[in-house]
């Protein structure tokens, strides 16, 4: 990994900067993951409702196709 800090910087300050950048990136990743999780959860609910409606539609449509018993 390339050293992104200037050579005159104190090693503890350089470590602090690296840790701060890592924490900031982790927070951004968590926020983005949370946003995407909400989208995936909503999409899963919509898909489940659509499959349920399709199942019920086919269930009732098949019953009408049965021949009448006389």
N, C-alpha and C positions, 0 to 999 in steps of 0.2 A: 504494500500500500504506500502510495506516495505521501510524504509528509507535507501537509498543507499549511503548517504554521511556520512563521519566519524563524531562522536559526537563532536570533537574539532573544527569543521569548523564553521566559522561565519554564522549565519542564512541568512544574505544577500548574501553571496557567495554561500551558498547551493541553495538559490532560483535562483540565476543567473545560476548556473550549470543546474538546472532542466529546466529552461526556454530555455537555449541554446540547451539542448538535445531535448526538444519538438519542437523547431524551426527546428533543423536539421532533425528530423524524418518527420516533415511536408514537408520540401523541398524534401526529398527523395521520399515521397509518391506522391507528385505532379509530379516529374520527371518520376516516374514509370507509373503513371496514364496517363501522356502525351504520353509516348511511347506506352502504350497499346491502347490509343485512336487512335493513328495513325494506328496501326495494325487493329483495328476494323473498322476504316473508309475505309481502303484499302480493307478489306474483304467484307464490305458492297457494295462497288463499283463493285468489281468483281462479287459478287452474283447478283447484279442488272443487270449487263451486261449479265450474263449467263441466267437469267430469260428472259430478253428481246430477246436474240438470240433464246432461246427455243420457246418463243411465236411467233416470226416471222417465224421460221421453221414450226411450226404447222399450222400457218395461210396459208402459201403457199402450204403446203403439202395437206391440206384439199381442196384447190381449184382444185388441179389436180384430185382429186377423184370424182368430180362431173361428172355425165354422160353428154355426149354431146347432145345438143338439135338440132334436125334436122328437 
